[in-house]
Amino acid sequence: MFKCVLCENQFTLVSNFCDNCRVIKNIGNCYGYEEIKDILQRVCLRDGKQQDYKIKKEISSNMGDSSYIEKKPNDKQVKK
């Protein structure tokens, strides 16, 4: 039994990669690992400015959310 060399979480019986990581490896073989790395950095990672924007957007969208529940002093939950 081997630990997956990419994710290091899953175990596999005969290969170096688990099923999910093998898919990632195959995509890398087709499109190139540099291209995949660039796409992941552009799409998945956020810089400080993007993080601030996302935080402000989440806060403002939750302020008007009708499912927000406010606790009263007597600990009963009521909808705002």
mmCIF file of the N, C-alpha and C atoms, coordinates in Angstrom:
data_MODEL
# 
_entry.id   MODEL 
# 
loop_
_atom_site.group_PDB 
_atom_site.id 
_atom_site.type_symbol 
_atom_site.label_atom_id 
_atom_site.label_alt_id 
_atom_site.label_comp_id 
_atom_site.label_asym_id 
_atom_site.label_entity_id 
_atom_site.label_seq_id 
_atom_site.pdbx_PDB_ins_code 
_atom_site.Cartn_x 
_atom_site.Cartn_y 
_atom_site.Cartn_z 
_atom_site.occupancy 
_atom_site.B_iso_or_equiv 
_atom_site.pdbx_formal_charge 
_atom_site.auth_seq_id 
_atom_site.auth_comp_id 
_atom_site.auth_asym_id 
_atom_site.auth_atom_id 
_atom_site.pdbx_PDB_model_num 
ATOM 1   N N  . MET A 1 1  ? 0.853   -1.169 0.000   1.00 0.00 ? 1  MET A N  1 
ATOM 2   C CA . MET A 1 1  ? 0.000   0.000  0.000   1.00 0.00 ? 1  MET A CA 1 
ATOM 3   C C  . MET A 1 1  ? 0.903   1.237  0.000   1.00 0.00 ? 1  MET A C  1 
ATOM 4   N N  . PHE A 1 2  ? 0.608   2.183  -0.884  1.00 0.00 ? 2  PHE A N  1 
ATOM 5   C CA . PHE A 1 2  ? 1.405   3.389  -1.031  1.00 0.00 ? 2  PHE A CA 1 
ATOM 6   C C  . PHE A 1 2  ? 0.562   4.621  -0.758  1.00 0.00 ? 2  PHE A C  1 
ATOM 7   N N  . LYS A 1 3  ? 1.184   5.655  -0.254  1.00 0.00 ? 3  LYS A N  1 
ATOM 8   C CA . LYS A 1 3  ? 0.518   6.942  -0.068  1.00 0.00 ? 3  LYS A CA 1 
ATOM 9   C C  . LYS A 1 3  ? 0.633   7.707  -1.389  1.00 0.00 ? 3  LYS A C  1 
ATOM 10  N N  . CYS A 1 4  ? -0.444  8.352  -1.811  1.00 0.00 ? 4  CYS A N  1 
ATOM 11  C CA . CYS A 1 4  ? -0.441  9.139  -3.051  1.00 0.00 ? 4  CYS A CA 1 
ATOM 12  C C  . CYS A 1 4  ? 0.655   10.204 -2.956  1.00 0.00 ? 4  CYS A C  1 
ATOM 13  N N  . VAL A 1 5  ? 1.478   10.304 -4.000  1.00 0.00 ? 5  VAL A N  1 
ATOM 14  C CA . VAL A 1 5  ? 2.594   11.249 -3.968  1.00 0.00 ? 5  VAL A CA 1 
ATOM 15  C C  . VAL A 1 5  ? 2.154   12.687 -4.216  1.00 0.00 ? 5  VAL A C  1 
ATOM 16  N N  . LEU A 1 6  ? 0.942   12.899 -4.721  1.00 0.00 ? 6  LEU A N  1 
ATOM 17  C CA . LEU A 1 6  ? 0.477   14.262 -4.983  1.00 0.00 ? 6  LEU A CA 1 
ATOM 18  C C  . LEU A 1 6  ? -0.295  14.824 -3.784  1.00 0.00 ? 6  LEU A C  1 
ATOM 19  N N  . CYS A 1 7  ? -1.371  14.183 -3.390  1.00 0.00 ? 7  CYS A N  1 
ATOM 20  C CA . CYS A 1 7  ? -2.189  14.717 -2.290  1.00 0.00 ? 7  CYS A CA 1 
ATOM 21  C C  . CYS A 1 7  ? -1.679  14.282 -0.917  1.00 0.00 ? 7  CYS A C  1 
ATOM 22  N N  . GLU A 1 8  ? -0.971  13.196 -0.861  1.00 0.00 ? 8  GLU A N  1 
ATOM 23  C CA . GLU A 1 8  ? -0.412  12.646 0.372   1.00 0.00 ? 8  GLU A CA 1 
ATOM 24  C C  . GLU A 1 8  ? -1.468  12.314 1.427   1.00 0.00 ? 8  GLU A C  1 
ATOM 25  N N  . ASN A 1 9  ? -2.727  12.153 1.006   1.00 0.00 ? 9  ASN A N  1 
ATOM 26  C CA . ASN A 1 9  ? -3.806  11.806 1.926   1.00 0.00 ? 9  ASN A CA 1 
ATOM 27  C C  . ASN A 1 9  ? -4.375  10.423 1.646   1.00 0.00 ? 9  ASN A C  1 
ATOM 28  N N  . GLN A 1 10 ? -4.541  10.107 0.385   1.00 0.00 ? 10 GLN A N  1 
ATOM 29  C CA . GLN A 1 10 ? -5.157  8.853  -0.022  1.00 0.00 ? 10 GLN A CA 1 
ATOM 30  C C  . GLN A 1 10 ? -4.098  7.764  -0.158  1.00 0.00 ? 10 GLN A C  1 
ATOM 31  N N  . PHE A 1 11 ? -4.529  6.530  -0.026  1.00 0.00 ? 11 PHE A N  1 
ATOM 32  C CA . PHE A 1 11 ? -3.643  5.393  -0.211  1.00 0.00 ? 11 PHE A CA 1 
ATOM 33  C C  . PHE A 1 11 ? -4.048  4.635  -1.455  1.00 0.00 ? 11 PHE A C  1 
ATOM 34  N N  . THR A 1 12 ? -3.094  4.029  -2.099  1.00 0.00 ? 12 THR A N  1 
ATOM 35  C CA . THR A 1 12 ? -3.342  3.277  -3.314  1.00 0.00 ? 12 THR A CA 1 
ATOM 36  C C  . THR A 1 12 ? -2.586  1.956  -3.238  1.00 0.00 ? 12 THR A C  1 
ATOM 37  N N  . LEU A 1 13 ? -3.073  0.970  -3.927  1.00 0.00 ? 13 LEU A N  1 
ATOM 38  C CA . LEU A 1 13 ? -2.455  -0.355 -3.843  1.00 0.00 ? 13 LEU A CA 1 
ATOM 39  C C  . LEU A 1 13 ? -1.287  -0.540 -4.800  1.00 0.00 ? 13 LEU A C  1 
ATOM 40  N N  . VAL A 1 14 ? -1.394  -0.041 -6.015  1.00 0.00 ? 14 VAL A N  1 
ATOM 41  C CA . VAL A 1 14 ? -0.354  -0.359 -7.000  1.00 0.00 ? 14 VAL A CA 1 
ATOM 42  C C  . VAL A 1 14 ? 0.298   0.848  -7.665  1.00 0.00 ? 14 VAL A C  1 
ATOM 43  N N  . SER A 1 15 ? -0.311  2.036  -7.621  1.00 0.00 ? 15 SER A N  1 
ATOM 44  C CA . SER A 1 15 ? 0.270   3.171  -8.330  1.00 0.00 ? 15 SER A CA 1 
ATOM 45  C C  . SER A 1 15 ? 0.724   4.237  -7.345  1.00 0.00 ? 15 SER A C  1 
ATOM 46  N N  . ASN A 1 16 ? 1.374   5.255  -7.861  1.00 0.00 ? 16 ASN A N  1 
ATOM 47  C CA . ASN A 1 16 ? 1.837   6.362  -7.028  1.00 0.00 ? 16 ASN A CA 1 
ATOM 48  C C  . ASN A 1 16 ? 0.754   7.396  -6.775  1.00 0.00 ? 16 ASN A C  1 
ATOM 49  N N  . PHE A 1 17 ? -0.339  7.366  -7.572  1.00 0.00 ? 17 PHE A N  1 
ATOM 50  C CA . PHE A 1 17 ? -1.383  8.379  -7.494  1.00 0.00 ? 17 PHE A CA 1 
ATOM 51  C C  . PHE A 1 17 ? -2.734  7.752  -7.184  1.00 0.00 ? 17 PHE A C  1 
ATOM 52  N N  . CYS A 1 18 ? -3.543  8.445  -6.347  1.00 0.00 ? 18 CYS A N  1 
ATOM 53  C CA . CYS A 1 18 ? -4.924  8.014  -6.128  1.00 0.00 ? 18 CYS A CA 1 
ATOM 54  C C  . CYS A 1 18 ? -5.739  8.372  -7.373  1.00 0.00 ? 18 CYS A C  1 
ATOM 55  N N  . ASP A 1 19 ? -6.992  7.963  -7.411  1.00 0.00 ? 19 ASP A N  1 
ATOM 56  C CA . ASP A 1 19 ? -7.814  8.173  -8.615  1.00 0.00 ? 19 ASP A CA 1 
ATOM 57  C C  . ASP A 1 19 ? -7.957  9.655  -8.966  1.00 0.00 ? 19 ASP A C  1 
ATOM 58  N N  . ASN A 1 20 ? -8.244  10.501 -7.960  1.00 0.00 ? 20 ASN A N  1 
ATOM 59  C CA . ASN A 1 20 ? -8.415  11.932 -8.237  1.00 0.00 ? 20 ASN A CA 1 
ATOM 60  C C  . ASN A 1 20 ? -7.123  12.572 -8.727  1.00 0.00 ? 20 ASN A C  1 
ATOM 61  N N  . CYS A 1 21 ? -6.025  12.235 -8.108  1.00 0.00 ? 21 CYS A N  1 
ATOM 62  C CA . CYS A 1 21 ? -4.741  12.829 -8.501  1.00 0.00 ? 21 CYS A CA 1 
ATOM 63  C C  . CYS A 1 21 ? -4.271  12.313 -9.857  1.00 0.00 ? 21 CYS A C  1 
ATOM 64  N N  . ARG A 1 22 ? -4.655  11.091 -10.215 1.00 0.00 ? 22 ARG A N  1 
ATOM 65  C CA . ARG A 1 22 ? -4.315  10.567 -11.536 1.00 0.00 ? 22 ARG A CA 1 
ATOM 66  C C  . ARG A 1 22 ? -5.002  11.406 -12.619 1.00 0.00 ? 22 ARG A C  1 
ATOM 67  N N  . VAL A 1 23 ? -6.245  11.842 -12.350 1.00 0.00 ? 23 VAL A N  1 
ATOM 68  C CA . VAL A 1 23 ? -6.949  12.705 -13.306 1.00 0.00 ? 23 VAL A CA 1 
ATOM 69  C C  . VAL A 1 23 ? -6.182  14.019 -13.465 1.00 0.00 ? 23 VAL A C  1 
ATOM 70  N N  . ILE A 1 24 ? -5.745  14.597 -12.344 1.00 0.00 ? 24 ILE A N  1 
ATOM 71  C CA . ILE A 1 24 ? -4.972  15.845 -12.397 1.00 0.00 ? 24 ILE A CA 1 
ATOM 72  C C  . ILE A 1 24 ? -3.675  15.619 -13.163 1.00 0.00 ? 24 ILE A C  1 
ATOM 73  N N  . LYS A 1 25 ? -3.006  14.505 -12.912 1.00 0.00 ? 25 LYS A N  1 
ATOM 74  C CA . LYS A 1 25 ? -1.763  14.184 -13.604 1.00 0.00 ? 25 LYS A CA 1 
ATOM 75  C C  . LYS A 1 25 ? -1.994  14.051 -15.104 1.00 0.00 ? 25 LYS A C  1 
ATOM 76  N N  . ASN A 1 26 ? -3.079  13.390 -15.495 1.00 0.00 ? 26 ASN A N  1 
ATOM 77  C CA . ASN A 1 26 ? -3.375  13.217 -16.921 1.00 0.00 ? 26 ASN A CA 1 
ATOM 78  C C  . ASN A 1 26 ? -3.678  14.555 -17.598 1.00 0.00 ? 26 ASN A C  1 
ATOM 79  N N  . ILE A 1 27 ? -4.392  15.434 -16.908 1.00 0.00 ? 27 ILE A N  1 
ATOM 80  C CA . ILE A 1 27 ? -4.660  16.769 -17.452 1.00 0.00 ? 27 ILE A CA 1 
ATOM 81  C C  . ILE A 1 27 ? -3.345  17.520 -17.628 1.00 0.00 ? 27 ILE A C  1 
ATOM 82  N N  . GLY A 1 28 ? -2.456  17.388 -16.648 1.00 0.00 ? 28 GLY A N  1 
ATOM 83  C CA . GLY A 1 28 ? -1.143  18.015 -16.749 1.00 0.00 ? 28 GLY A CA 1 
ATOM 84  C C  . GLY A 1 28 ? -0.342  17.486 -17.921 1.00 0.00 ? 28 GLY A C  1 
ATOM 85  N N  . ASN A 1 29 ? -0.450  16.201 -18.167 1.00 0.00 ? 29 ASN A N  1 
ATOM 86  C CA . ASN A 1 29 ? 0.260   15.617 -19.312 1.00 0.00 ? 29 ASN A CA 1 
ATOM 87  C C  . ASN A 1 29 ? -0.288  16.145 -20.632 1.00 0.00 ? 29 ASN A C  1 
ATOM 88  N N  . CYS A 1 30 ? -1.586  16.426 -20.686 1.00 0.00 ? 30 CYS A N  1 
ATOM 89  C CA . CYS A 1 30 ? -2.207  16.922 -21.921 1.00 0.00 ? 30 CYS A CA 1 
ATOM 90  C C  . CYS A 1 30 ? -1.930  18.408 -22.153 1.00 0.00 ? 30 CYS A C  1 
ATOM 91  N N  . TYR A 1 31 ? -2.109  19.220 -21.124 1.00 0.00 ? 31 TYR A N  1 
ATOM 92  C CA . TYR A 1 31 ? -2.064  20.666 -21.292 1.00 0.00 ? 31 TYR A CA 1 
ATOM 93  C C  . TYR A 1 31 ? -0.779  21.304 -20.792 1.00 0.00 ? 31 TYR A C  1 
ATOM 94  N N  . GLY A 1 32 ? 0.002   20.571 -20.058 1.00 0.00 ? 32 GLY A N  1 
ATOM 95  C CA . GLY A 1 32 ? 1.244   21.101 -19.516 1.00 0.00 ? 32 GLY A CA 1 
ATOM 96  C C  . GLY A 1 32 ? 1.053   21.598 -18.102 1.00 0.00 ? 32 GLY A C  1 
ATOM 97  N N  . TYR A 1 33 ? 2.000   21.294 -17.260 1.00 0.00 ? 33 TYR A N  1 
ATOM 98  C CA . TYR A 1 33 ? 1.885   21.626 -15.844 1.00 0.00 ? 33 TYR A CA 1 
ATOM 99  C C  . TYR A 1 33 ? 2.021   23.120 -15.585 1.00 0.00 ? 33 TYR A C  1 
ATOM 100 N N  . GLU A 1 34 ? 2.781   23.806 -16.398 1.00 0.00 ? 34 GLU A N  1 
ATOM 101 C CA . GLU A 1 34 ? 2.924   25.258 -16.227 1.00 0.00 ? 34 GLU A CA 1 
ATOM 102 C C  . GLU A 1 34 ? 1.585   25.952 -16.481 1.00 0.00 ? 34 GLU A C  1 
ATOM 103 N N  . GLU A 1 35 ? 0.866   25.518 -17.505 1.00 0.00 ? 35 GLU A N  1 
ATOM 104 C CA . GLU A 1 35 ? -0.452  26.081 -17.819 1.00 0.00 ? 35 GLU A CA 1 
ATOM 105 C C  . GLU A 1 35 ? -1.442  25.820 -16.684 1.00 0.00 ? 35 GLU A C  1 
ATOM 106 N N  . ILE A 1 36 ? -1.433  24.605 -16.154 1.00 0.00 ? 36 ILE A N  1 
ATOM 107 C CA . ILE A 1 36 ? -2.333  24.262 -15.052 1.00 0.00 ? 36 ILE A CA 1 
ATOM 108 C C  . ILE A 1 36 ? -1.998  25.086 -13.817 1.00 0.00 ? 36 ILE A C  1 
ATOM 109 N N  . LYS A 1 37 ? -0.725  25.233 -13.508 1.00 0.00 ? 37 LYS A N  1 
ATOM 110 C CA . LYS A 1 37 ? -0.305  26.030 -12.351 1.00 0.00 ? 37 LYS A CA 1 
ATOM 111 C C  . LYS A 1 37 ? -0.769  27.475 -12.503 1.00 0.00 ? 37 LYS A C  1 
ATOM 112 N N  . ASP A 1 38 ? -0.622  28.051 -13.707 1.00 0.00 ? 38 ASP A N  1 
ATOM 113 C CA . ASP A 1 38 ? -1.061  29.428 -13.947 1.00 0.00 ? 38 ASP A CA 1 
ATOM 114 C C  . ASP A 1 38 ? -2.573  29.569 -13.767 1.00 0.00 ? 38 ASP A C  1 
ATOM 115 N N  . ILE A 1 39 ? -3.330  28.614 -14.279 1.00 0.00 ? 39 ILE A N  1 
ATOM 116 C CA . ILE A 1 39 ? -4.790  28.645 -14.144 1.00 0.00 ? 39 ILE A CA 1 
ATOM 117 C C  . ILE A 1 39 ? -5.185  28.553 -12.675 1.00 0.00 ? 39 ILE A C  1 
ATOM 118 N N  . LEU A 1 40 ? -4.579  27.647 -11.931 1.00 0.00 ? 40 LEU A N  1 
ATOM 119 C CA . LEU A 1 40 ? -4.895  27.503 -10.506 1.00 0.00 ? 40 LEU A CA 1 
ATOM 120 C C  . LEU A 1 40 ? -4.563  28.767 -9.730  1.00 0.00 ? 40 LEU A C  1 
ATOM 121 N N  . GLN A 1 41 ? -3.449  29.401 -10.048 1.00 0.00 ? 41 GLN A N  1 
ATOM 122 C CA . GLN A 1 41 ? -3.079  30.628 -9.360  1.00 0.00 ? 41 GLN A CA 1 
ATOM 123 C C  . GLN A 1 41 ? -4.036  31.765 -9.685  1.00 0.00 ? 41 GLN A C  1 
ATOM 124 N N  . ARG A 1 42 ? -4.479  31.862 -10.947 1.00 0.00 ? 42 ARG A N  1 
ATOM 125 C CA . ARG A 1 42 ? -5.407  32.927 -11.334 1.00 0.00 ? 42 ARG A CA 1 
ATOM 126 C C  . ARG A 1 42 ? -6.800  32.698 -10.769 1.00 0.00 ? 42 ARG A C  1 
ATOM 127 N N  . VAL A 1 43 ? -7.248  31.460 -10.713 1.00 0.00 ? 43 VAL A N  1 
ATOM 128 C CA . VAL A 1 43 ? -8.624  31.158 -10.351 1.00 0.00 ? 43 VAL A CA 1 
ATOM 129 C C  . VAL A 1 43 ? -8.787  30.860 -8.860  1.00 0.00 ? 43 VAL A C  1 
ATOM 130 N N  . CYS A 1 44 ? -7.903  30.103 -8.284  1.00 0.00 ? 44 CYS A N  1 
ATOM 131 C CA . CYS A 1 44 ? -8.092  29.624 -6.914  1.00 0.00 ? 44 CYS A CA 1 
ATOM 132 C C  . CYS A 1 44 ? -7.447  30.503 -5.849  1.00 0.00 ? 44 CYS A C  1 
ATOM 133 N N  . LEU A 1 45 ? -6.353  31.138 -6.162  1.00 0.00 ? 45 LEU A N  1 
ATOM 134 C CA . LEU A 1 45 ? -5.659  31.948 -5.166  1.00 0.00 ? 45 LEU A CA 1 
ATOM 135 C C  . LEU A 1 45 ? -6.103  33.394 -5.279  1.00 0.00 ? 45 LEU A C  1 
ATOM 136 N N  . ARG A 1 46 ? -6.202  34.055 -4.147  1.00 0.00 ? 46 ARG A N  1 
ATOM 137 C CA . ARG A 1 46 ? -6.630  35.456 -4.126  1.00 0.00 ? 46 ARG A CA 1 
ATOM 138 C C  . ARG A 1 46 ? -5.539  36.292 -3.473  1.00 0.00 ? 46 ARG A C  1 
ATOM 139 N N  . ASP A 1 47 ? -5.305  37.473 -4.054  1.00 0.00 ? 47 ASP A N  1 
ATOM 140 C CA . ASP A 1 47 ? -4.370  38.391 -3.411  1.00 0.00 ? 47 ASP A CA 1 
ATOM 141 C C  . ASP A 1 47 ? -5.140  39.211 -2.362  1.00 0.00 ? 47 ASP A C  1 
ATOM 142 N N  . GLY A 1 48 ? -4.447  40.089 -1.650  1.00 0.00 ? 48 GLY A N  1 
ATOM 143 C CA . GLY A 1 48 ? -5.067  40.850 -0.568  1.00 0.00 ? 48 GLY A CA 1 
ATOM 144 C C  . GLY A 1 48 ? -6.259  41.677 -1.013  1.00 0.00 ? 48 GLY A C  1 
ATOM 145 N N  . LYS A 1 49 ? -6.162  42.313 -2.181  1.00 0.00 ? 49 LYS A N  1 
ATOM 146 C CA . LYS A 1 49 ? -7.253  43.146 -2.698  1.00 0.00 ? 49 LYS A CA 1 
ATOM 147 C C  . LYS A 1 49 ? -8.486  42.284 -2.983  1.00 0.00 ? 49 LYS A C  1 
ATOM 148 N N  . GLN A 1 50 ? -8.270  41.131 -3.586  1.00 0.00 ? 50 GLN A N  1 
ATOM 149 C CA . GLN A 1 50 ? -9.384  40.237 -3.895  1.00 0.00 ? 50 GLN A CA 1 
ATOM 150 C C  . GLN A 1 50 ? -10.017 39.680 -2.615  1.00 0.00 ? 50 GLN A C  1 
ATOM 151 N N  . GLN A 1 51 ? -9.194  39.397 -1.606  1.00 0.00 ? 51 GLN A N  1 
ATOM 152 C CA . GLN A 1 51 ? -9.719  38.904 -0.343  1.00 0.00 ? 51 GLN A CA 1 
ATOM 153 C C  . GLN A 1 51 ? -10.592 39.958 0.324   1.00 0.00 ? 51 GLN A C  1 
ATOM 154 N N  . ASP A 1 52 ? -10.135 41.218 0.341   1.00 0.00 ? 52 ASP A N  1 
ATOM 155 C CA . ASP A 1 52 ? -10.927 42.301 0.932   1.00 0.00 ? 52 ASP A CA 1 
ATOM 156 C C  . ASP A 1 52 ? -12.260 42.459 0.215   1.00 0.00 ? 52 ASP A C  1 
ATOM 157 N N  . TYR A 1 53 ? -12.232 42.413 -1.116  1.00 0.00 ? 53 TYR A N  1 
ATOM 158 C CA . TYR A 1 53 ? -13.461 42.535 -1.905  1.00 0.00 ? 53 TYR A CA 1 
ATOM 159 C C  . TYR A 1 53 ? -14.433 41.409 -1.559  1.00 0.00 ? 53 TYR A C  1 
ATOM 160 N N  . LYS A 1 54 ? -13.927 40.173 -1.489  1.00 0.00 ? 54 LYS A N  1 
ATOM 161 C CA . LYS A 1 54 ? -14.778 39.024 -1.198  1.00 0.00 ? 54 LYS A CA 1 
ATOM 162 C C  . LYS A 1 54 ? -15.373 39.127 0.208   1.00 0.00 ? 54 LYS A C  1 
ATOM 163 N N  . ILE A 1 55 ? -14.571 39.551 1.182   1.00 0.00 ? 55 ILE A N  1 
ATOM 164 C CA . ILE A 1 55 ? -15.059 39.700 2.548   1.00 0.00 ? 55 ILE A CA 1 
ATOM 165 C C  . ILE A 1 55 ? -16.171 40.745 2.602   1.00 0.00 ? 55 ILE A C  1 
ATOM 166 N N  . LYS A 1 56 ? -15.948 41.908 1.982   1.00 0.00 ? 56 LYS A N  1 
ATOM 167 C CA . LYS A 1 56 ? -16.961 42.970 1.972   1.00 0.00 ? 56 LYS A CA 1 
ATOM 168 C C  . LYS A 1 56 ? -18.225 42.511 1.264   1.00 0.00 ? 56 LYS A C  1 
ATOM 169 N N  . LYS A 1 57 ? -18.066 41.775 0.177   1.00 0.00 ? 57 LYS A N  1 
ATOM 170 C CA . LYS A 1 57 ? -19.223 41.278 -0.572  1.00 0.00 ? 57 LYS A CA 1 
ATOM 171 C C  . LYS A 1 57 ? -20.026 40.300 0.281   1.00 0.00 ? 57 LYS A C  1 
ATOM 172 N N  . GLU A 1 58 ? -19.353 39.395 0.969   1.00 0.00 ? 58 GLU A N  1 
ATOM 173 C CA . GLU A 1 58 ? -20.037 38.422 1.830   1.00 0.00 ? 58 GLU A CA 1 
ATOM 174 C C  . GLU A 1 58 ? -20.752 39.112 2.984   1.00 0.00 ? 58 GLU A C  1 
ATOM 175 N N  . ILE A 1 59 ? -20.104 40.078 3.597   1.00 0.00 ? 59 ILE A N  1 
ATOM 176 C CA . ILE A 1 59 ? -20.716 40.796 4.714   1.00 0.00 ? 59 ILE A CA 1 
ATOM 177 C C  . ILE A 1 59 ? -21.958 41.541 4.252   1.00 0.00 ? 59 ILE A C  1 
ATOM 178 N N  . SER A 1 60 ? -21.852 42.244 3.129   1.00 0.00 ? 60 SER A N  1 
ATOM 179 C CA . SER A 1 60 ? -22.995 43.022 2.651   1.00 0.00 ? 60 SER A CA 1 
ATOM 180 C C  . SER A 1 60 ? -24.138 42.121 2.195   1.00 0.00 ? 60 SER A C  1 
ATOM 181 N N  . SER A 1 61 ? -23.836 40.968 1.622   1.00 0.00 ? 61 SER A N  1 
ATOM 182 C CA . SER A 1 61 ? -24.919 40.081 1.183   1.00 0.00 ? 61 SER A CA 1 
ATOM 183 C C  . SER A 1 61 ? -25.590 39.401 2.369   1.00 0.00 ? 61 SER A C  1 
ATOM 184 N N  . ASN A 1 62 ? -24.860 39.169 3.455   1.00 0.00 ? 62 ASN A N  1 
ATOM 185 C CA . ASN A 1 62 ? -25.448 38.530 4.636   1.00 0.00 ? 62 ASN A CA 1 
ATOM 186 C C  . ASN A 1 62 ? -26.263 39.510 5.476   1.00 0.00 ? 62 ASN A C  1 
ATOM 187 N N  . MET A 1 63 ? -26.002 40.796 5.358   1.00 0.00 ? 63 MET A N  1 
ATOM 188 C CA . MET A 1 63 ? -26.749 41.785 6.134   1.00 0.00 ? 63 MET A CA 1 
ATOM 189 C C  . MET A 1 63 ? -28.209 41.821 5.713   1.00 0.00 ? 63 MET A C  1 
ATOM 190 N N  . GLY A 1 64 ? -28.481 41.604 4.449   1.00 0.00 ? 64 GLY A N  1 
ATOM 191 C CA . GLY A 1 64 ? -29.850 41.626 3.970   1.00 0.00 ? 64 GLY A CA 1 
ATOM 192 C C  . GLY A 1 64 ? -30.483 40.257 3.899   1.00 0.00 ? 64 GLY A C  1 
ATOM 193 N N  . ASP A 1 65 ? -29.810 39.254 4.406   1.00 0.00 ? 65 ASP A N  1 
ATOM 194 C CA . ASP A 1 65 ? -30.291 37.885 4.340   1.00 0.00 ? 65 ASP A CA 1 
ATOM 195 C C  . ASP A 1 65 ? -31.436 37.687 5.332   1.00 0.00 ? 65 ASP A C  1 
ATOM 196 N N  . SER A 1 66 ? -32.595 37.297 4.845   1.00 0.00 ? 66 SER A N  1 
ATOM 197 C CA . SER A 1 66 ? -33.756 37.130 5.707   1.00 0.00 ? 66 SER A CA 1 
ATOM 198 C C  . SER A 1 66 ? -33.661 35.884 6.579   1.00 0.00 ? 66 SER A C  1 
ATOM 199 N N  . SER A 1 67 ? -32.714 35.014 6.298   1.00 0.00 ? 67 SER A N  1 
ATOM 200 C CA . SER A 1 67 ? -32.573 33.818 7.124   1.00 0.00 ? 67 SER A CA 1 
ATOM 201 C C  . SER A 1 67 ? -31.676 34.062 8.330   1.00 0.00 ? 67 SER A C  1 
ATOM 202 N N  . TYR A 1 68 ? -31.156 35.276 8.456   1.00 0.00 ? 68 TYR A N  1 
ATOM 203 C CA . TYR A 1 68 ? -30.323 35.620 9.598   1.00 0.00 ? 68 TYR A CA 1 
ATOM 204 C C  . TYR A 1 68 ? -31.158 35.541 10.865  1.00 0.00 ? 68 TYR A C  1 
ATOM 205 N N  . ILE A 1 69 ? -30.645 34.874 11.866  1.00 0.00 ? 69 ILE A N  1 
ATOM 206 C CA . ILE A 1 69 ? -31.382 34.696 13.114  1.00 0.00 ? 69 ILE A CA 1 
ATOM 207 C C  . ILE A 1 69 ? -30.682 35.486 14.211  1.00 0.00 ? 69 ILE A C  1 
ATOM 208 N N  . GLU A 1 70 ? -31.447 36.301 14.891  1.00 0.00 ? 70 GLU A N  1 
ATOM 209 C CA . GLU A 1 70 ? -30.917 37.124 15.968  1.00 0.00 ? 70 GLU A CA 1 
ATOM 210 C C  . GLU A 1 70 ? -31.392 36.566 17.292  1.00 0.00 ? 70 GLU A C  1 
ATOM 211 N N  . LYS A 1 71 ? -30.505 36.476 18.258  1.00 0.00 ? 71 LYS A N  1 
ATOM 212 C CA . LYS A 1 71 ? -30.889 35.983 19.579  1.00 0.00 ? 71 LYS A CA 1 
ATOM 213 C C  . LYS A 1 71 ? -31.367 37.142 20.432  1.00 0.00 ? 71 LYS A C  1 
ATOM 214 N N  . LYS A 1 72 ? -32.491 36.934 21.077  1.00 0.00 ? 72 LYS A N  1 
ATOM 215 C CA . LYS A 1 72 ? -33.029 37.916 22.031  1.00 0.00 ? 72 LYS A CA 1 
ATOM 216 C C  . LYS A 1 72 ? -32.397 37.642 23.385  1.00 0.00 ? 72 LYS A C  1 
ATOM 217 N N  . PRO A 1 73 ? -32.492 38.583 24.320  1.00 0.00 ? 73 PRO A N  1 
ATOM 218 C CA . PRO A 1 73 ? -31.896 38.392 25.638  1.00 0.00 ? 73 PRO A CA 1 
ATOM 219 C C  . PRO A 1 73 ? -32.391 37.135 26.361  1.00 0.00 ? 73 PRO A C  1 
ATOM 220 N N  . ASN A 1 74 ? -33.612 36.695 26.086  1.00 0.00 ? 74 ASN A N  1 
ATOM 221 C CA . ASN A 1 74 ? -34.124 35.508 26.764  1.00 0.00 ? 74 ASN A CA 1 
ATOM 222 C C  . ASN A 1 74 ? -33.745 34.210 26.017  1.00 0.00 ? 74 ASN A C  1 
ATOM 223 N N  . ASP A 1 75 ? -32.782 34.322 25.080  1.00 0.00 ? 75 ASP A N  1 
ATOM 224 C CA . ASP A 1 75 ? -32.211 33.208 24.330  1.00 0.00 ? 75 ASP A CA 1 
ATOM 225 C C  . ASP A 1 75 ? -33.188 32.497 23.400  1.00 0.00 ? 75 ASP A C  1 
ATOM 226 N N  . LYS A 1 76 ? -34.342 33.050 23.140  1.00 0.00 ? 76 LYS A N  1 
ATOM 227 C CA . LYS A 1 76 ? -35.223 32.498 22.128  1.00 0.00 ? 76 LYS A CA 1 
ATOM 228 C C  . LYS A 1 76 ? -34.765 33.033 20.779  1.00 0.00 ? 76 LYS A C  1 
ATOM 229 N N  . GLN A 1 77 ? -34.808 32.183 19.791  1.00 0.00 ? 77 GLN A N  1 
ATOM 230 C CA . GLN A 1 77 ? -34.380 32.623 18.466  1.00 0.00 ? 77 GLN A CA 1 
ATOM 231 C C  . GLN A 1 77 ? -35.583 33.094 17.684  1.00 0.00 ? 77 GLN A C  1 
ATOM 232 N N  . VAL A 1 78 ? -35.473 34.286 17.115  1.00 0.00 ? 78 VAL A N  1 
ATOM 233 C CA . VAL A 1 78 ? -36.533 34.816 16.287  1.00 0.00 ? 78 VAL A CA 1 
ATOM 234 C C  . VAL A 1 78 ? -35.930 35.349 15.007  1.00 0.00 ? 78 VAL A C  1 
ATOM 235 N N  . LYS A 1 79 ? -36.707 35.291 13.950  1.00 0.00 ? 79 LYS A N  1 
ATOM 236 C CA . LYS A 1 79 ? -36.226 35.847 12.688  1.00 0.00 ? 79 LYS A CA 1 
ATOM 237 C C  . LYS A 1 79 ? -36.241 37.345 12.744  1.00 0.00 ? 79 LYS A C  1 
ATOM 238 N N  . LYS A 1 80 ? -35.251 37.930 12.167  1.00 0.00 ? 80 LYS A N  1 
ATOM 239 C CA . LYS A 1 80 ? -35.135 39.391 12.130  1.00 0.00 ? 80 LYS A CA 1 
ATOM 240 C C  . LYS A 1 80 ? -36.079 39.981 11.125  1.00 0.00 ? 80 LYS A C  1 
# 
